[in-house]
Amino acid sequence: MTRQHTRAWFGLLVILCPVFLVSMDGSILFLAMPRISQALTPTADQALWILDVYGFAVGSLLIAFGAIGDRYGRLKLLMVGAAVFGLGSAGAAFAPNPETLVAFRALMGLAGATLLPSALAVLSELFPDPRRRARAIGIFAAAFAAGFAIGPVVGGVLLERFPWGSVFLVNLPVIAVFLALAPVLLREVRAAGTGRVDVPSVVLSAAGLLLAIYGIKHAAADGLSVLSVASGVAGAALLTWFVRRQRGLEHPLIEFSLFRDRVFTIAIVTGLVPLAAWSAAAYLSGIHLQSVLGLPVLQAALLALPGAAVLTIMCVVTPALVDRVGKRTALVACHFSIAAGLALLLMTGATGGAGWYVASTVVAGIGYGISFSVVADTAVAAVPAERAGAAGAIAETSNEIGNALGIALMGSLAALVFRLAGPDLAPTLGETLEIAPAAALDAKEAFVAGLHTAVAVLSLLHVGLGLLALRWLPQRQSVNPRRDRRRQGARHRDSGAFGQAGSRVMPGLRARPQLRQQAQPEKALVPQASA
């Protein structure tokens, strides 16, 4: 291995530092929330905001920051984003109240949106050889999926010995290592001739999402009110305006015309709904294990290990599985296995069910792993090569928004059931157990009813998606996987968006700049010596 190749692989390890943190911070709080709730006593809707504002910030800003990195330099944006992520982590660790914690989590999400597209672009510059680049992108995707899977485990292990702020402070040494080594091992990359970022579209999408979700959460926690209805209506209006605006832009944030293709639509929905199911089930199950069953946080973390291992393994083996059985079979199996795994959570109760939780994560982990790996490739393969960048960006955005929506919507549904079925002494289980120990059993049973309602809805939704995939996705036409891979690899090299089948994390690559890259390959990416 030459010195240049050694430097490239060390550069990959450096890039994986912020990528792993961004994915891990999307899930690290699932087991930490009972401890945070004890320390800061957030309301029901504040607890949900602490969890999901991070995902909403990443998802709503991901494409915009991809374009900004194209224009001003991806390494520069990567460095700034990493520094801001570290500042947000430090602020969150010492937040004195729920409002401050929500604000710093939003800042971390904003920084995370700068890191993902820039990291992938800088990685691609490190490996000019297509085969090595494909291998590096596969490692990149596996690291992202692994971080998301083990986030709850890391959080549980930290909380066994340290205060709740440790789940944020763990980010700081990793960020410090990255900021020290990145200028030495990585080079600046810019894309020539990129289009301008439409700021009003960014504002409309972010504001519309946040207002709509605020209305839903407020109504679930406190009942219908003028504020909740007004927020929901205003959010829906802004999102409608956003969709209409995209149709008239030369460089839209989201190309909604791509959804006319059924295969593309199924792929994007498969990116969104399984992430929603995973995040909602992990969050609600974490509360069930600790607050209902009374398990120590470390034991709850260890119970999550089998499911995390299955998910990570499936991310690695899914490309080979798809070569053997085809994308249609893989996507159908994805939805049905998630549906079956979620249904197992219906066997949990107020006095037991830890074993059913482990079985659920293992069975559903098969589907989650397939979803993480195959969605982006299916979305890109469904559209013309010149629109592959837009398809890849939408696929990654659907993952991040799905993660946040799962907690927001299903968490709100569970909170609503708890409010209607519980002892009506406090809006959350933790508050009820603290002020009225005599009503503990009723409160725990009400929470379990909310958990069962949420997972039942998600399970039925995945059954429906599995049946829809059976009907809409075409049968596999070729029986020569090696030839399929050659054709697919050629298509991906032409599009510039994806390095290999099954790579999930390919955000921020725009379709029109790629067209220019195909026409002028020697000018598309301009490496520069970093300062």
DOKELUM-256228 format. One record per atom (N, C-alpha, C): residue in one letter; y, z, x. Coordinates in steps of 0.02 Angstrom, whole numbers, plus 50000, padded with zeros to 5 digits. Layout:
aYZX/...
! end
This chain:
m499405000050043/m500005000050000/m500625000050044/t501094995350033/t501684994850074/t502175000450058/r502675001050103/r503185006350093/r503565005250028/q503694998750012/q504054997249951/q503654999449889/h502994998049890/h502585000049834/h502545007649828/t502495011149885/t502475018449883/t503125021149853/r503685018249873/r504335020349847/r504365019249771/a504085013649748/a504095012049676/a503695017249636/w503115019249661/w502705024149625/w503025031049626/f503345032849681/f503725039149681/f504315038749633/g504625032849629/g505155031849581/g504915032649509/l504305030249496/l504015031149429/l503935038549413/l503685042449460/l503605049649448/l504275052949433/v504795050749466/v505465053549453/v505695051649383/i505585045449362/i505795043249296/i505425047049241/l504795048649255/l504405052149204/l504665059249190/c505055062049236/c505315068849224/c505735069249160/p506275065349153/p506665065949090/p506285063249030/v505865058149040/v505485055348984/v505025060648954/f504675064248997/f504225069548974/f504615074948937/l505195076748963/l505595081948930/l505835079748862/v506075073548856/v506325071148792/v505775071348739/s505175069248757/s504625069248709/s504405076348694/m504355080648746/m504125087448735/m504605091448692/d505265090248700/d505745094048661/d505755091848588/g505435086348572/g505365084548502/g504865088948465/s504445092748502/s503925096648469/s503855103748495/i504225105548548/i504105111948580/i504285117948536/l504715116848485/l504935122348443/l504455123848385/f503935119848376/f503505120848317/f503195127848316/l502965130248374/l502685136948377/l503215142248394/a503805139948416/a504335144748434/a504755146848375/m504725143348319/m505175144748264/m505105151748235/p504495154548227/p504465161448202/p504845166348247/r504795165448313/r505155169948359/r505915168748354/i506125162448350/i506835160948343/i507105163648277/s506705163048225/s506915165648159/s507015173248161/q506595176748198/q506675184048204/q507315185748241/a507495181648292/a508075183248334/a508735181248301/l508745175348269/l509385172748244/l509445172948168/t508895174348132/t508875174648058/t509225168748025/p509005162548039/p509305156748005/p509075156447933/t509465153047891/t509255151747823/t508715146347824/a508425144947766/a507875140047763/a508115133147787/d508705130947764/d508935124347785/d509175124347857/q509455129947882/q509645130347953/q509035129847998/a508485133047978/a507875132648019/a507635125348024/l507685121647970/l507485114647973/l507955110548016/w508615112048013/w509085108448055/w508955109848129/i508785116048146/i508625117548216/i508065113048241/l507585111748199/l507015107648218/l507165100248218/d507485097748166/d507495090448158/d508145087048177/v508695090848190/v509315087448210/v509215083748276/y508785086348319/y508635083048383/y508345076048371/g507845075548328/g507535069048314/g508005064248280/f508425066748234/f508905062448201/f509415059648251/a509635063748298/a510115061448348/a509805056148393/v509195057348416/v508855052448459/v508755045948421/g508475046348360/g508305040248323/g508915036148303/s509455039448282/s510035035748257/s510455032648313/l510385035148375/l510795032748430/l510405028748482/l509755028248474/l509325025248524/l509525018048540/i509585013848489/i509735006748501/i510435005948530/a510915009848504/a511595009348528/a511645010948603/f511305016148625/f511345017948696/f510945012948739/g510455009648710/g510125004348747/g510614998748764/a511034996848716/a511524991648728/a512074994048776/i512275000348771/i512775003048816/i512525003048888/g511885004748897/g511605004448964/g511574997448992/d511444992548949/d511454985548971/d512134983649000/r512654986148968/r513334984148987/r513584987949048/y513494994549050/y513824998649100/y513365001049156/g512724999749151/g512265001849204/g511765006949179/r511125005249186/r510605009549157/r510485015849198/l510505015249264/l510415021249305/l510995026049295/k511595023349292/k512175027649281/k512115031449215/l511915027949162/l511825031249097/l511245036249100/l510725034649137/l510155039149144/l510365045649178/m510775045149229/m511005051149265/m511455055449220/v511925052149186/v512375055849141/v511985059149085/g511515055449056/g511115058149002/g510705064049024/a510415063749084/a510015069349108/a510445075549118/a511045074649145/a511495080349155/a511695083449089/v511855079349039/v512035081948973/v511435085348941/f510845082648950/f510235085748923/f510145092748952/g510275093449017/g510225099949048/g510745104849022/l511355102549013/l511885106848985/l511705109048914/g511455104348874/g511255106048806/g510685111148805/s510215110448852/s509655115148855/s509895122148873/a510355122548921/a510625129148940/a511005132348883/g511405128348847/g511775131048791/g511315133348735/a510785129548721/a510325131348668/a509955137848685/a509785138848749/a509405144748770/a509785151148756/f510445150848758/f510845156948749/f511265156748685/a511055152548637/a511425152048575/a511415158748538/p512005161248516/p512025167748483/p511895167548408/n511905161548379/n511815160848307/n511515154148291/p511265153148229/p510935146748211/p511405140748217/e512035141448198/e512495135748200/e512585133148272/t512645137748319/t512715135648389/t512075132248414/l511505134948395/l510875131948416/l510805124848388/v510985123848325/v510965117148295/v511415112348334/a512025114648352/a512495110348388/a512215108348456/f511925113048492/f511655111248558/f511025107048553/r510635108048500/r510055103648489/r510285096548475/a510825095748438/a511105089148426/a511345085948490/l511655089948534/l511875087348599/l511275085148641/m510735088948639/m510135086948675/m509855080448648/g509875079548582/g509645073348552/g510065067448573/l510725068448574/l511175063048598/l510995061048669/a510885066048712/a510695064548781/a510015061148785/g509545063348743/g508885060248741/g508915052948723/a509385051048679/a509455044048660/a509695039748718/t510045042748766/t510255038848825/t509685038048875/l509205042848875/l508695042948927/l508145037848917/l507895037248854/l507295033148843/l507395025748861/p507895022248831/p507965015148848/p508155013948920/s508575018248949/s508785017349019/s508195018549066/a507785023449052/a507215024849095/a506735018949098/l506595015949041/l506135010249040/l506425004349079/a507075003049071/a507384997449105/a507364998449181/v507535004449204/v507515005949276/v506805005449302/l506315007749263/l505615007249283/l505414999949292/s505624995549247/s505444988549251/s505714985349315/e506294987549338/e506574984849399/e506184987049460/l505864992849457/l505474995349513/l504854991149527/f504584987949475/f503944984449481/f504034977049461/p504254972849508/p504334965749492/p503674962149479/d503124964649508/d502464961649496/d502234963349425/p502064958349383/p501884959649312/p501294964349304/r500794963949347/r500204968249339/r500374975549354/r500734976649408/r500934983549424/r501424986249371/r501864981849347/r502334984049295/r501964986049232/a501444982249213/a501054983849154/a500724990649162/r500444991949222/r500124998449233/r500635004149230/a501225002949259/a501745008049259/a501995009549188/i502065004349148/i502295005249079/i501765008949039/g501125007649053/g500595011349020/g500625018849036/i500765020349100/i500835027449120/i501445030449085/f501985026649081/f502595028849047/f502445030748975/a502095026248940/a501925027448870/a501465033448861/a500965034048906/a500505039648901/a500865046248914/a501335046348961/a501715052448976/a502135054548916/f502435049548883/f502835051248823/f502395054248769/a501835051148756/a501385053648704/a501115060548723/a500935061548787/a500675067948808/a501195073448801/g501825071948818/g502345076948810/g502435079148739/f502405074348693/f502475075948623/f501875080148598/a501285078648625/a500685082148602/a500645089248628/i500855090448690/i500765097148719/i501395101448712/g501925098748682/g502535102648673/g502405109448640/p502045109648583/p501905116148553/p501515120848598/v501055118048637/v500655122248682/v501095125348736/v501525121248766/v501985123748817/v502435129248788/g502695127948728/g503115132948696/g502745139448684/g502125139148661/g501735145148649/g501595149048712/v501425145548766/v501275148948830/v501905152448856/l502475149148852/l503095152248876/l503275158448836/l503195158048770/l503405163548728/l502945169648734/e502355168648762/e501915174348772/e502205179248824/r502615176648871/r502865180848926/r503635181448927/f503975176548896/f504705176248904/f505045176048835/p505705177248832/p506075176748769/p506095169448744/w506325168648681/w506305162048650/w506715156848687/g507245159048722/g507655154248758/g507295150648814/s506715153248835/s506335150148889/s506095143148872/v506005141648807/v505775134948789/v506305129648803/f506925131748813/f507465127148833/f507595127548908/l507565133548937/l507705134349008/l507195130849052/v506585129749026/v506075126249065/v506285119149083/n506765116449046/n507005109649060/n507425109249124/l507765114749142/l508275114449194/l507985112749263/p507435115749286/p507165113749352/p506965106449355/v506685103949301/v506475096849300/v507085092349304/i507605093949267/i508225089949269/i508525090249338/a508525096049370/a508805096749438/a508435092249487/v507765092149484/v507365087849528/v507535080549516/f507595078649454/f507755071649438/f508445069749466/l508955073849454/l509625072249477/l509665071949554/a509245075749588/a509245075649661/a508895069349689/l508355067149658/l507955061749685/l508125054849657/a508395054549597/a508515048049566/a508975043549607/p509545046049634/p509975041649673/p509635038949736/v509125042449760/v508775040449822/v508245035149808/l507875035949753/l507285031849740/l507395026249689/l507935026649650/l508045021749597/l508655017549611/r508675011549581/r509245007049590/r509555005449522/e510205003849526/e510565002149465/e510334995349438/v510324994649372/v510124988449339/v510594987249282/r510844981049278/r511264979049221/r510984972549192/a511094971549127/a510904965149096/a511534961049087/a511494954649104/a512074950349100/a512204948149029/g512854947749011/g513054944748948/g512844948448886/t512804955048886/t512584958748828/t513124958848774/g512914959248713/g513384959548657/g513684966448650/r514244966848614/r514594973148606/r514224977648556/v514324984148564/v514024989048518/v514474989748458/d514204989148399/d514594989948338/d514634997348320/v515195000448340/v515285007648331/v515245009648258/p515575005948211/p515515007948140/p514795008348116/s514365003948140/s513665004248119/s513325010648144/v513485012648205/v513205018848232/v513425024748189/v514075024948173/v514345030448133/v514045030548063/l513995024648032/l513725024247964/l512995026547961/s512585024348009/s511885026248007/s511795033748019/a512145036448069/a512065043548084/a512335047948027/a512935046348004/a513245050347951/a512845049747886/g512605043847870/g512215042847809/g511575046847809/l511215046647866/l510595050447872/l510725057947865/l511215060447901/l511345067647901/l511565070147833/l512005066347799/l512235068547733/l511665068447682/a511265063147684/a510715062647636/a510215068347647/i510045069647710/i509565075047724/i509865081847708/y510505082747720/y510825089047703/y510775090347628/g510895085247588/g510845086047515/g510145087947494/i509635084847524/i508935086447507/i508765093547527/k508945095547587/k508785102347611/k509145107647569/h509775106547554/h510165111447516/h509875112247446/a509675106647415/a509385107047348/a508715110547349/a508305109347401/a507645112547405/a507705120047416/a508185122047459/a508245129147476/a508605133247423/d509125130347392/d509565134147347/d509605131347276/g509255125847263/g509305122747198/g509865117547195/l509875113647142/l510385108547135/l511075111647128/s511555108447160/s512255110647156/s512695104547165/v513345105447152/v513815099947161/v513805097547234/l513765102347280/l513775100547352/l513155096547371/s512565098647349/s511955095047368/s511945088047339/v512135087447275/v512135080847243/v512655076347275/a513255078947288/a513785074947319/a513575072647388/s513265077047427/s513035075247494/s512505069747491/g512025070547446/g511505065447440/g511775058747419/v512225058647370/v512515052247347/v512935049047402/a513335053147437/a513745050447491/a513315047547547/g512775051147565/g512325048647616/g511995042147597/a511765041647534/a511455035447510/a511955029647511/a512585031047493/a513095025847492/a513235023347563/l513275027947611/l513405025847680/l512815021847709/l512205023847692/l511625020047717/l511595013047686/t511785012547622/t511815005947590/t512335001547623/w512905004447638/w513445000847673/w513194998647742/f512825003047776/f512565001347842/f512104995247838/v511634995247789/v511164989647782/v511544983147769/r512024983347725/r512414977247710/r512814974847770/r513074979547808/r513474977547866/r513054973947918/q512424976147926/q511994973047977/q511874965647964/r511874963747901/r511724956747885/r512274951947908/g512874954547918/g513414950047938/g513604950448011/l513244954448050/l513414955348121/l513014950648166/e513344948348219/e512994944048267/e512484948148307/h512664954448322/h512214958848359/h512114965248319/p511694964948267/p511584970948225/p511184976248262/l511284982548243/l510874987848270/l510144986948249/i510034985148186/i509364984048159/i509354977348123/e508894973048142/e508824966548108/e508354967348049/f508644968547991/f508234969947931/f507844963747908/s508054957847929/s507684951847909/s506964951847936/l506834955747989/l506164956048016/l505674959147966/f505924963147920/f505484966547872/f505204961747819/r505424955447820/r505124950547775/r504404949047794/d504224950347856/d503534949347878/d503124955547861/r502584954647824/r502184960347801/r501854964047859/v501614960447909/v501284963647965/v501784968048003/f502384965448013/f502904969348047/f503064975648007/t503114974847941/t503284980647898/t502744985947903/i502104983947900/i501564988747906/i501594992347974/a501744988548027/a501774991548093/a502324996848096/i502914995348069/i503475000048073/i503325006148030/v503045005147971/v502865010847928/v502345015147963/t501885011948001/t501375015648037/t501685019448096/g502265017248119/g502615021248169/g502985027148139/l503225026348078/l503645031448046/l503235036948012/v502775035047968/v502425039947926/v501955044447965/p501535041948011/p501115046548050/p501515051548091/l502085049448119/l502505054348155/l502785059548107/a502965057348047/a503195062147997/a502645067147979/a502035064547971/a501475068947955/a501325073748012/w501315071248073/w501155075448130/w501665081048138/s502305079448135/s502815084548145/s502815089648089/a502755087348026/a502755091947969/a502145096547972/a501555093747985/a500945097847987/a500965102748045/a501215100648102/a501245105048161/a501735110848148/y502305109248119/y502805114448105/y502545119548054/l502305117047997/l502075121647945/l501445125447966/s501005122248004/s500405125648028/s500575131048079/g501095129948119/g501305135048166/g501525141348131/i501895140548077/i502105146448037/i501495149748005/h501025145547980/h500435148247948/h500025152547996/l499925149948057/l499525153548105/l499835160148125/q500495160148135/q500825166248160/q501055170948105/s501425168348056/s501725172748006/s501245174447949/v500775169947933/v500305171247879/v499675174747906/l499365171747957/l498745174547984/l498875179948037/g499485180248063/g499655185448111/g499375184348181/l499235178148200/l498965176848267/l499525177248319/p499385179648379/p499875179448433/p500055172248451/v500655171248477/v500885164548490/v500445160948541/l500185164448592/l499755161248641/l499105158848609/q498815162848565/q498205160748531/q498335154648487/a498905154548453/a499085148748412/a499165142548456/a499455143448516/a499535137748561/a498865135148585/l498405139548600/l497745137448624/l497365133748569/l497465135748506/l497135132248451/l497385125048444/a497985123648470/a498255116848465/a497995112348521/l497665115148572/l497445111148629/l496945105648612/p496415107048572/p495935101648558/p496255095548526/g496695096648477/g497035091048445/g497475087248493/a497835090948537/a498265087648586/a497845083448635/a497265086048655/a496835082348700/a496575075948668/v496365076348605/v496115070348570/v496675065248563/l497265067548545/l497835062848537/l497975059248602/t498005062948657/t498165059848722/t497625054948743/i496995056948735/i496445052448753/i496465046048712/m496615046648647/m496645040648605/m497215036048626/c497765038848650/c498315034648675/c498075030348734/v497635033148775/v497395029548834/v496875024248815/v496425025948770/v495855021448756/v496005016448700/t496555017348663/t496685012848606/t496755005548626/p497105003748681/p497134996548699/p496444993348705/a495964996848736/a495284994148742/a494954993948674/l495084998948632/l494804998948564/l495054993048524/v495704991648530/v495994986048493/v495694979448516/d495574978748581/d495254972648607/d494564971648575/r494224977148561/r493534976648536/r493514975648460/v493924979248423/v493874979148349/v494454975648315/g495014974448351/g495584971248320/g496094976248294/k496714973848287/k497254978248265/k497164980448192/r496914975948150/r496844977648079/r496384983648070/t495804983348101/t495334988948095/t495614995348125/a495964994648182/a496255000548214/a496785003848170/l497224999748139/l497745002648097/l497465005748034/v496955002648005/v496635005547945/v496305012147963/a495945012248020/a495635018548042/a496155023848057/c496725021748083/c497275026448097/c497475030148033/h497615026547980/h497855029747919/h497305033947885/f496705031547883/f496175035347850/f495985041647889/s495995041347955/s495825047347994/s496385052547987/i497005050447984/i497555055247973/i497495058347904/a497345054147854/a497265056747786/a496705061947783/a496145060547816/a495585065247816/a495765071747852/g496105071147909/g496305077047947/g496785081447908/l497275078347876/l497755082247836/l497405085647778/a496925082247747/a496565085247690/a496185091547711/l495975091947774/l495625097947796/l496075104147794/l496735103147799/l497195108847796/l497205111947726/l496955108247676/l496925111147609/l496425116747604/m495995117447655/m495495122847656/m495785129347685/t496385129147712/t496685135247739/t496915139747681/g497005146147697/g497215150847646/g497665156247674/a497825161247633/a498265166647655/a497915171647700/t497245171347702/t496875176247743/t496445172947796/g496445166447802/g496035163047851/g496165155647853/g495825152147898/g495895144947902/g496055142247970/a496025146548023/a496175144048090/a495685138648112/g495045139448095/g494555134348112/g494685127748079/w494885128048015/w495065121847980/w495675118548012/y496135122448038/y496715119648073/y496495115748135/v496045118648174/v495805115148234/v495455108648215/a495015109048164/a494665102948142/a495165097648118/s495675099848083/s496185095248059/s496535091548115/t496745095348167/t497105092148222/t496665087248261/v496015088748266/v495565084348303/v495465077748264/v495325078348199/v495205072248159/v495835068148153/a496385071448135/a497015067748129/a497265065248196/g497095068748251/g497315066648317/g497065059648335/i496485057748308/i496235050848320/i496735045848292/g496965046948231/g497435042348200/g498115042648233/y498345048648251/y499005049148284/y498995045348350/g498465045948389/g498425042448452/g498435034948444/i498075032448393/i498085025248379/i498785023048360/s499115026948317/s499795025248296/s500265024948355/f500255029948398/f500705030048455/f500625023848499/s500005021448504/s499845016148552/s499925009148526/v499765007948463/v499695001048439/v500284998648399/v500725003048377/v501265001048332/v501734996048363/a501994997648423/a502484993248453/a502204986348468/d501594986048493/d501284979648509/d501174975448446/t500964978748392/t500864975148329/t501524972448302/a502054976548306/a502704974348282/a502964968348321/v502894968548387/v503134962948429/v502724956648417/a502064957448409/a501634951548399/a501764948248332/a502074951848285/a502184949148218/a502814944848213/v503234944848264/v503874941248260/v503904935948314/p504364931048308/p504444926148362/p504634929548427/a504464926348483/a504574929448549/a505304931048561/e505764926948536/e506474928248549/e506744934348511/r506344936948464/r506564942948427/r506144949048445/a505774948548500/a505334954148520/a505734960348539/g506314959448571/g506714965148590/g506934969248530/a507174965648478/a507394969148417/a506804972648384/a506214969348383/a505634972448352/a505424978748389/g505434978548456/g505244984348495/g505724990148485/a506374988648480/a506864993948469/a506774997248401/i506634993248350/i506514996048283/i505885000348283/a505364998148319/a504745001948322/a504855008848352/e505235009148407/e505365015648438/e505805019948394/t506305016948362/t506735020748317/t506345023648259/s505855019848233/s505455022448178/s505065028548199/n504825028848262/n504475034748286/n504915040948285/e505515040148312/e505965045948317/e506215048248249/i506395043448206/i506635045248139/i506055048248099/g505445045748108/g504875048548073/g504755055748091/n504815057348155/n504735064248178/n505225068848143/a505855066748138/a506365070948106/a506285071148030/l506125065448000/l506045065247927/l505465069547904/g504925069747942/g504355073847922/g504545081047913/i504905083747962/i505115090747957/i505615091647901/a506095086947896/a506625087547846/a506355087147775/l505965082047761/l505745080847692/l505165085447673/m504645085647715/m504065089747697/m504225097247706/g504655098847754/g504875105847759/g505275107947699/s505685103347673/s506065104847613/s505615105447552/l505095101247548/l504625101747493/l504255108347495/a504035110447554/a503685116847560/a504155122647543/a504795122047564/a505285127347547/a505405127647472/l505405121947439/l505505121747367/l504925125247331/v504315123647352/v503725126847321/v503735134347334/f503925136347394/f503955143547409/f504475146947365/r505045143647354/r505565146647312/r505345147347240/l504965142447216/l504745142447146/l504135147047135/a503685147347183/a503055151047174/a503065157947206/g503545159347250/g503555165647286/g503865171347246/p503925177047278/p504195182947244/p504945182547232/d505285177347257/d505995176147245/d506425181947271/l506245184547329/l506635189847360/l507065187347418/a506855181747448/a507225178747503/a507005171447508/p507425167147538/p507255159947540/p506715158047589/t506535162347636/t506035160547686/t505485165847689/l504915163947716/l504355168647722/l504535174347770/g504845172747826/g505015177847875/g505475183147846/e505985181047810/e506455185847780/e506095190147727/t505665187047688/t505305190747636/t504855196147666/l504495194347719/l504055199247751/l504445204947782/e505065203547803/e505465208647835/e505755213647785/i505995211047728/i506345215547681/i505885218447628/a505295215347617/a504855217647563/a504125217147585/p503895221647629/p503195221447651/p502695221847594/a502875225147539/a502415225847484/a502265219147450/a502725214447458/a502625207847427/a502345202747476/a502055205347532/a501825200847585/a501295195947560/l500795198347523/l500255193947502/l500505188447456/d500935190247408/d501215185147364/d501625180047403/a502015182447451/a502425177847491/a501985173147533/k501465175947562/k501015171747603/k500655166547561/e500435168447502/e500105163747458/e500585158247435/a501215160047424/a501715155047405/a501835150147462/f501865152747524/f501955148247581/f501355143547589/v500755146147581/v500165141947586/v500175136547532/a500415138347472/a500475133347418/a500955127747439/g501505129647472/g501975124547497/g501665120247551/l501285123347597/l500925119547648/l500445114647617/h500045117047569/h499555112647536/h499895106847500/t500455108247467/t500805102847432/t501045097447480/a501335099647536/a501595094847585/a501035090547615/v500485093747636/v499955089847668/v499585085547618/a499545087747555/a499225083547504/a499635077147493/v500295077847489/v500725071947481/v500635067247541/l500645069947601/l500575065847660/l499885062547665/s499365066147645/s498685063447647/s498625057547598/l498875058447537/l498845053047489/l499255047047512/l499825048347544/l500235042947569/l499865038847622/h499485042147664/h499105038547715/h498515034747685/v498215037447633/v497685033647599/v497985027147571/g498575027747540/g498895021747514/g499065016747568/l499315019247625/l499485014747680/l498865011447710/g498315015147712/g497695012247736/g497455006547692/l497495007547627/l497305002247580/l497784996347584/l498434997747594/l498924992347601/l498794988347665/a498614991847719/a498454988347781/a497844983847772/l497344986247735/l496754982147722/l496934975647686/r497424976247641/r497604970447601/r498094965747636/w498564968547674/w499094964447702/w498944961747772/l498594965547813/l498484963247882/l497944957947883/p498044952747923/p497554947247926/p496924949347962/q496364946147943/q495744947247978/q495804944648049/r495424947748095/r495434945348164/r495144938348167/q495524933848199/q495324926848200/q494954924848264/s495074928648317/s494774926748381/s494234931748401/v493714929248433/v493184933748456/v493174934048533/n493714931648565/n493754931548637/n494314936248659/p494184942648668/p494704947348686/p495064945648751/r494684942948801/r495004941448864/r495524935948855/r495364930948815/r495844925648802/r496444928348763/d496294932848714/d496844935948676/d497314939748723/r497044943248771/r497464947148816/r497894942548858/r497604936848881/r498004932148921/r498574929448880/r498434927448818/r498964924748775/r499484930148760/q499244936148745/q499694941548729/q500134943348788/g499824943648847/g500214945248907/g500744940048921/a500564933548911/a501064928248921/a501634929048872/r501484930648810/r501994931448760/r502464937248777/h502174942648801/h502584948548817/h503014947148879/r502744943548927/r503164941948985/r503734937448965/d503604932748918/d504144928448895/d504674932348859/s504474937148818/s504954940948778/s505324946048820/g505004948548873/g505324953648914/g505344960448883/a504994961448828/a505054967848794/a504484972548810/f503874970048819/f503304974448827/f502874972148885/g502614976948921/g502224975348979/g501484974848966/q501214978048913/q500504977748901/q500364979448828/a499784977248805/a499584979048738/a499494986548734/g499754989348680/g499664996448670/g500215000748699/s500714997948732/s501255002048758/s501725003748702/r501835010248692/r502225012448634/r502965012748647/v503165015348705/v503865017148714/v504235011448747/m504535007048709/m504895001348735/m505575000648702/p505995005848702/p506605005548663/p507165002048698/g507675000248659/g508314998348686/g508344991448714/l507844987148705/l507864980448732/l508054975648676/r508594972248684/r508884968248631/r508634961148634/a508574957748578/a508284951148575/a508734945948607/r509384946048591/r509814940648615/r509924940848691/p510034946748721/p510054946848794/p509414944148825/q508844945048793/q508214942548821/q508204934948820/l508504931948769/l508534924748767/l508914922148828/r509464925548844/r509834923548904/r509424924848967/q509024930148965/q508614931549023/q508094926149034/q507814923448980/q507324918048987/q507644911749015/a508274910548993/a508604904449016/a508834904949088/q509044911149109/q509294912149176/q508964918249208/p508334917749225/p507974923749249/p508274926649312/e508584922349354/e508844925049417/e509484928949408/k509794928749348/k510424932149337/k510374937749286/a509794938449255/a509754943149199/a509794950349220/l509434952049273/l509444958849298/l509744958849368/v510264962849379/v510624962749441/v510544969449476/p510054970249521/p509974976649556/p510574977849601/q510794984049603/q511344985949646/q511154992349682/a511414993149741/a511294999349778/a511645005049743/s511285010449732/s511585016149698/s512025019949747/a512515023249717/a512985027149758/a512625033049790/
! end
